[in-house]
Amino acid sequence: MESQFGLANVWIQGDWVTRGTALILLLMSVASWVVILIKALDIVRYKRDARAARDFWHSEDFAAGLSKLGADPSNPFRHLALEGREATAHHRNTQEHLHDSLDVSDWITRCLRNTIDEFTARLQSGLAILASVGSTAPFIGLFGTVWGIYHALAAIGASGQSTIDKVAGPIGEALIMTALGLAVAIPAVLGYNALVRGNKFILSQLNSFAHGLHAYFVTGARVNVPGEAGKVVPMKKG
């Protein structure tokens, strides 16, 4: 019974359709796990950057705040701060282009929003793979199940007897394909949901940081500390 229902037996006795279906499920599983691991590591790093961003507003000036954000160019909070500073300097020092006629608040808001939108697109990259795997893997496994049942019926028709030794192999193939489809789909769905929750948290922190930057660059006055309601700190421009 173990040999009839084993994975090796399915591969050896299966035809090209069975093997092709198993390979597709294997590739989908590898792709989903690669995406889950890479994006999970990114979220852990961004959460660490978000904690550092909370200390940004306790700095003496902008340069000291940047040093607390580190030197990693992939840090979205550091990149947002640099983009805001560059947008402010560009608007106040030049009046040569059409966009320079915009109000400084609108211009800084536009630049910060564009930066967040670009990061959002990068943050959500790969999630489509998980969504596709989670929604299609069960049906691919179901196709393998149907194909295994077809083999069982073909074996019964060829022998004229419905004994267990004639159908054990094909039925085992069908059950294994069903299990493979679920084994591929379930981690993809759970990983997708977990990554979406993590992304929402990062974007929430980034938007809060952007609101503080906007107030700082527009007014240069006292700025609310994100996450600490009612507490304000002065921050010199640098």
N, C-alpha and C positions, 0 to 999 in steps of 0.2 A: 504494500500500500504506500510506503514511503517513496519508493521509486516511481510509482504511478502518479503521485501528486507532487513530486519535487520539481524545482525550477529547472534543474539540468535536464530532466526528462521532457519538460515542455519545450525546451530549446532544441533538443535532439530530435524529437518526434514531430515537432511543429513544422508547418510549411512556411513559405516565404511571407505569407500574410501574418502569421502568428509572430514570427521573428521580427518582421518590420514593425508591428504594433508594439512589441516589447521594447525595441530600440527607441521608438518615438517616446514612449513613456519614460525610458531611462534618460534620454536627452532633456526632456521636460523637467524631470526631477533635478538633474544636475544644474540646469539653468536657474530654476527657482531657488535652490539652495545657495547658489553663488550670489544671486541678487539679495537674498535675505541676509547673508553674512556681511556682504559689502555695505549694504544700506544700514544694517544694525550698527556696524562699527562707525559709520558716518554720524549716526544719531548720537552715539555715545560721545564722540568728539565735539559735536555741536552743543550738546548739553554742557559739556565742560566749558566751552566758549561762552555760553549763556551765563554761567556762574561768574566768569571773569568779567563779563559786561556789566554785572551789577556793581562791581567795584569801580567801574569807569567814572561814575558820577561823584565818587568821593575823592577824586583827584584834584590837585591844585590848579591844573590847567589842562588844555587839550592834549599837549604833548605827553604829559604824565599819564593821562588817560589812555592814550594809544599804547604806551609802554606796558600798561596792565593787560591790554588785549593781546600782547605777544606779537611776534613777527611772522606768524604763519599767514601767507597770502590767501589761503583757503578759508580763513576765519571770516565768516559772513558779517560778523559784528564789526570787525576791524575794517573790512572792505566797505561797509555801509558808512562808517565814520569818515573814511577817506573820501568817498564819493560826495558826501555832504559838504565837507570842507572845500573840495575842488569846485563844486557847483556854486558855493557861496562866493569864493574868490573870483570865479569866472564872471558871475553876474555883477559883482560890485566893481570890478576893475576894467570891464570892457562894455561898450555900448555900440557894438558894430553889427550885431546880427539881430534878426527878427525876434528870436526867443529872448533877447536881452530886454525887450520892451515889456516882458511879463513882470508881474509883481514878484519880489524876491521870495515871498512865502510860497507862491504858486510854483515858481521855478524850482525851489528846493524840494517841495513836495513831489513834483514830477520826477526829479532825479532820484530821490530816495525810493519812490514807488517803482521806477524802472529797475533799480538795483534789486529790490525785493522780488519783483516778478521774475527776473533772470535767475535768482537763487531758487525760487519756488520751482521753476521748470527743471533746474538741475536736481533739486531735492526729490522731485517726483519721478525722475527718470528711472526706469526699470520696474515701476509698479505695474505697468501695463503687461509685462511678462507674467507677473504673479497672477494678475486678474485673468489673463488668457489661460494659464495653466489650470487655475482653480476651477474655471468654468468648463473647460474642454476635456480635461483628463478623465473625469468619470465616464464621459461618453466614449472616449477612445477605449477605455477598459471595457465598457459595455459592448463595443464592437468586437473586441477579442472574445468576450463571453459568448456572443451570438455565434461567432465563428467556431468556437469550441463545441457548442451544442450542435451546430451543423455537422461537425465531424462525428459526433456521437450518433446522430441519426443516420449518417452515411454508413457508419460501421454496422449499425443494426440492419440497415437495408441490404448491405453486401453479404452479411452472414445469415440473415433470416432469423437470428436469435437475439434476444435482448438480455443476454447474460452480463454480469458485472464485469467480466474480463474484457468484453468488447467495448464497453462504454466508459470504463474507469479512467483511461488515459484522456480522452476528449473532455470528459466532465471535469477532471482535475485541471486540464488546461483552461477551461471556462472559468472555474472558480479562482484560479490564480490570476487570470487577467482582470477579473473584477477587483480582487484585492490590490493588484498593482495600480489600477486606476485610482482607487481611494487613497492608497498610500502616497501617491503623487499629488493628488488634489488637496487633501486635508492640510499638509504643511504649507502649501502655497496660500490657501485661504487664511489660515491663522497668521502667517507671516505678513500677508497684505494688511490685515486689520491692525496688527501691532505696529507696522511701519507707518500706516496712516495716522494712528494716534500719536506716534513720536513726531511725525512731521508737523502735525497741528500744534504741538507744544513748542517746537522750535520756531515756527512762524509766528506764534503768539508772542514769544519773547522778542523776536526780531522786530515785530511791529511796535511793541512797547518801546524798544530802544530807538526806533526811528522817530517816534513821537517826541521823545526827549531830545534827540538831535535836532529835529525841526525847530523846537522851541529855543534851543541854545543858539542855533545859527541865525535865526530870525531876530531874536530879541537880545541875545548876549547877556541875559539877566539870569535870575534864579530859575532853576529847572527842577521839576519834580523828579524824585528818585524812583525809577520803576520798581514796583513791588513793595514800596514803603509808603503807604497812603499818608498824606499830610506832611511828609517830611521833605524839606527842600534844602538844597545846598547851593552856594554860589560857585561859579566855575568861570575862571578867566579864559578868555580866548587866547589860543596859541597857534 
